[in-house]
Amino acid sequence: MKRSMNQIIDEIALREASLEDARRERVAGELSAIEAATIEARETLALVAARAELDELRQSPEKRRPSRRRRRWLLFTGLMCFLIVIVVVLWASISPRQEGNSITGSVSLGRSQQITKLLSEGQSDLANNLVLSALAAYQDVLAISPKNVVALTETGWLDFSAGSTSKSPTLVTFGVKELRTAVADDPRNAAARLYYGIAAYSTPGNRTLALGEFRVFLDLHPSSVQLGLAHPYLVKLGLAS
């Protein structure tokens, strides 16, 4: 049976509230990463469908057929995006590594050696575009050393990037929080400032924050690679030509 516009609007409000509840419960530790990602995938896909249905109702009759095609495309896109989100979280959460083991399963390495090895493997995985493996390595570092700034920075950036790509507010929030923590723990870390600055610039209403982060970033004498990544944002913020 075809629903009324008010019924669809009510559903959208309920599902948006459900997403916000899941985000709060995940931050509070009441939901596991897998549970939170599953809820987000389910609710967001339902939101995609509901919003497309609402858009279709608002269209004039002659425009509704193209809208149906658009709805199918949105559903497919939403499904693919949030399957990726779930896979990322599942990979990181059910990794077979046990406490005290490195990414290769060795139990003979000391704590400092484990961290160094995991960070090296994470960087290598990123260089080879193995994002899931890199994320798992960095999260293993955080399991050993929750305040490791390199792992916090890389995990935050990966979460923020995945959330931005998949339109996932929860992942974006996680990423920004991790980057903010990295900056607070090591204010003179150029990479943390760079990624936090990019995240701020990419988030509406945070231009002033982004400007401040990039100014500090420049004062930290970043590498040429970091400057190359920062350059488009420096130009947009009037800090470079």
KAMORA-V97629 format. One record per pair of residues at least 4 apart in sequence whose ideal C-beta (glycine too) atoms are under 8 Angstrom apart, sorted by the first residue. I is the first residue (numbers start at 1). GAP is how many residues later the second one is. If there is no record, write none. Layout:
I&GAP  I&GAP
//
This chain:
3&4  3&5  3&50  4&4  5&4  5&49  5&52  5&53  6&4  7&4  8&4  8&42  8&45  8&46  8&49  9&4  9&45  10&4  11&4  11&35  11&39  12&4  12&35  12&38  12&39  12&42  13&4  14&4  15&4  15&28  15&31  15&32  15&35  16&4  16&31  17&4  18&4  18&21  18&25  19&4  19&20  19&21  19&24  19&25  19&28  19&150  19&151  20&4  21&4  22&4  22&9  22&14  22&17  22&18  22&21  22&148  23&4  23&13  23&146  23&147  23&150  24&4  25&5  25&6  25&11  26&4  26&5  26&7  26&9  26&10  26&144  27&146  31&4  31&5  31&8  32&4  32&61  33&4  33&56  33&59  33&60  34&4  34&52  34&55  34&56  34&59  34&60  35&4  36&4  36&53  36&134  37&4  37&48  37&49  37&51  37&52  37&53  38&4  38&48  39&4  40&4  40&42  40&45  40&128  40&130  41&4  41&41  41&42  41&44  41&45  42&4  43&4  44&4  44&34  44&38  44&123  44&124  45&4  45&30  45&33  45&34  45&37  46&4  47&4  48&4  48&26  48&27  48&29  48&30  49&4  49&22  49&25  49&26  50&4  51&4  51&23  52&4  52&15  52&18  52&19  52&22  52&23  53&4  53&18  54&4  55&4  55&12  55&15  55&16  56&8  56&11  56&12  56&15  59&4  59&5  59&8  60&4  63&4  64&4  65&4  66&4  67&4  68&4  69&4  70&4  71&4  72&4  73&4  74&4  75&4  76&4  77&4  78&4  79&4  80&4  81&4  81&84  81&85  81&86  81&87  82&4  82&84  82&86  83&4  84&4  84&78  84&82  85&4  85&77  85&81  85&83  85&86  86&4  87&4  87&45  88&4  88&43  88&44  88&47  88&74  89&4  90&4  91&4  91&41  91&44  91&45  92&40  92&43  92&44  92&47  95&41  95&44  95&45  97&4  97&5  97&6  97&8  97&39  97&43  99&44  100&7  101&4  101&5  101&6  102&4  102&7  102&12  102&15  102&16  102&38  103&14  103&15  103&18  103&33  103&34  103&37  104&13  109&4  109&5  109&8  110&4  111&4  111&33  111&34  112&4  113&4  114&4  114&30  115&4  115&26  115&29  115&30  115&33  116&4  117&4  118&4  118&19  118&20  118&22  118&23  118&26  118&33  119&4  119&18  119&19  119&22  119&29  119&31  119&32  120&4  121&4  121&12  121&16  122&4  122&11  122&12  122&15  122&16  122&19  122&29  122&32  123&4  123&11  124&4  125&5  125&6  125&8  125&9  125&12  126&4  126&5  126&8  126&28  130&4  131&4  131&27  132&4  133&4  134&4  134&20  134&24  135&4  135&20  135&23  136&4  137&4  138&4  138&12  138&13  138&16  138&17  138&20  139&4  139&12  139&16  140&4  141&4  141&7  141&9  141&10  142&4  142&6  142&9  142&10  142&13  144&4  145&6  147&5  147&38  148&4  149&4  149&33  149&36  149&37  149&40  149&43  150&4  150&41  151&4  152&4  152&26  152&27  152&29  152&30  152&33  152&40  153&4  153&25  153&26  153&29  153&36  153&38  153&39  153&42  154&4  155&4  155&20  155&23  156&4  156&18  156&19  156&20  156&21  156&22  156&23  156&24  156&25  156&26  156&39  156&40  156&43  157&4  157&18  157&22  157&38  157&42  158&4  158&17  159&4  159&12  159&13  159&15  159&16  159&19  160&4  160&11  160&12  160&14  160&15  160&16  160&19  160&35  160&39  161&4  161&14  162&4  162&6  162&9  162&13  163&4  163&5  163&6  163&7  163&8  163&9  163&10  163&11  163&12  164&8  164&38  166&5  168&4  169&4  170&4  171&4  172&4  172&31  173&4  174&4  175&4  175&24  176&4  176&20  176&23  176&27  177&4  178&4  179&4  179&13  179&16  179&17  179&20  180&4  180&16  181&4  182&4  182&7  182&10  182&14  183&4  183&6  183&9  183&10  183&13  183&30  186&6  187&6  187&29  188&32  189&4  189&31  190&4  190&27  190&30  190&31  190&32  190&33  190&36  191&4  191&35  192&4  193&4  193&20  193&21  193&23  193&24  193&27  194&4  194&19  194&20  194&23  194&28  194&32  194&35  194&36  195&4  196&4  196&17  197&4  197&13  197&16  197&17  197&20  197&33  197&36  198&4  198&12  198&31  198&32  198&35  199&4  200&6  200&7  200&9  200&10  200&13  201&5  201&6  201&9  201&13  201&32  201&35  201&36  206&4  207&4  207&30  208&4  209&4  210&4  210&23  210&27  211&4  211&26  211&28  212&4  213&4  214&4  214&16  214&19  214&20  214&23  214&25  215&4  215&24  216&4  217&5  217&9  217&13  218&4  218&16  218&21  222&4  222&5  222&8  223&4  224&4  225&4  226&4  227&4  230&4  231&4  231&9  232&4  233&4  234&5  234&6  235&4  235&5  235&6
//
